[in-house]
Amino acid sequence: MAGLLYAATRLGTLAAAGSAAAVAHLAASIRFPAMIAMLSEAVPPARRGPLLLLNHSSILIGMALGSWLGGVVLSAWDFPTVGTCAALGTALLVGLLYQMPDPRG
């Protein structure tokens, strides 16, 4: 019975972490085109290309570091811990996002 309870607890943690990751992915997917449009309008045409290049490069670097960090956490702990760390990191970054001033004034 204890083994079944342990398995159900781990499955619940995994489902919660997966749900948090899905919500974070959905929020990022909705925001991404708006961010690109805002960057395109806010920057003079001569500087638009380098800015968008830096924006996309930072996204790719973040994906690489995120997968590396996820691998480190997964090798040290288990999969639900990776999901919990991802959810906490996402919550931290969303909190920081709302602390940033609006560039339009």
C-alpha positions in Angstrom: 0.0 0.0 0.0 2.8 2.4 0.8 4.4 1.8 -2.6 1.1 2.6 -4.3 0.7 5.8 -2.3 4.3 6.8 -3.1 3.7 6.2 -6.9 0.5 8.2 -6.8 2.2 11.1 -5.0 5.0 11.1 -7.6 2.6 11.0 -10.5 0.6 13.9 -9.0 3.8 15.9 -8.7 4.8 15.1 -12.2 1.3 16.1 -13.5 1.5 19.4 -11.6 4.9 20.2 -13.0 3.8 19.3 -16.5 0.7 21.6 -16.1 2.9 24.4 -14.9 5.3 23.9 -17.9 2.3 23.8 -20.3 0.9 27.1 -18.9 4.3 28.7 -19.1 4.8 27.6 -22.7 1.3 28.9 -23.7 2.0 32.3 -22.1 5.4 32.5 -23.9 3.8 31.5 -27.2 1.2 34.2 -26.9 3.7 36.9 -25.9 6.4 36.1 -28.5 4.8 37.6 -31.6 3.8 40.7 -29.7 7.3 41.2 -28.4 8.8 40.9 -31.9 6.2 43.4 -33.3 7.0 45.8 -30.4 10.7 45.5 -31.1 10.2 46.1 -34.8 8.2 49.2 -34.2 10.3 50.7 -31.4 13.6 50.6 -33.1 14.7 52.6 -36.2 14.9 50.6 -39.4 18.7 50.8 -39.6 19.1 49.2 -36.2 16.2 46.7 -36.4 18.2 43.8 -37.9 20.9 43.7 -35.2 18.4 44.1 -32.4 16.2 41.2 -33.7 19.4 39.1 -34.1 20.4 39.7 -30.5 16.8 39.0 -29.3 16.8 35.6 -31.1 20.3 34.8 -30.0 19.3 35.4 -26.4 16.3 33.1 -26.8 18.5 30.3 -28.2 21.1 30.8 -25.5 18.4 30.6 -22.9 17.1 27.4 -24.4 20.5 25.8 -24.4 21.2 26.9 -20.8 17.8 25.7 -19.7 18.2 22.3 -21.2 21.7 22.0 -19.7 20.5 23.1 -16.2 17.5 20.6 -16.5 20.0 17.9 -17.3 22.1 18.8 -14.3 19.0 18.7 -12.0 17.8 15.5 -13.6 21.1 13.8 -13.0 21.2 14.8 -9.4 17.5 14.3 -8.6 14.4 13.0 -10.3 12.0 14.3 -13.0 9.4 15.9 -10.8 12.2 17.9 -9.2 13.1 19.2 -12.7 9.5 20.3 -13.3 9.3 21.9 -9.9 12.5 23.8 -10.5 11.2 24.9 -13.9 8.0 26.1 -12.4 9.8 28.1 -9.7 12.2 29.6 -12.2 9.3 30.6 -14.5 7.4 32.2 -11.6 10.5 34.1 -10.6 11.1 35.4 -14.2 7.4 36.3 -14.5 7.7 38.3 -11.3 10.8 40.1 -12.5 9.0 40.8 -15.8 6.3 42.8 -14.1 9.0 44.8 -12.2 10.5 46.1 -15.5 9.4 49.6 -16.6 7.3 50.0 -19.8 9.8 51.2 -22.5 7.0 53.2 -24.1 6.7 55.4 -21.1 
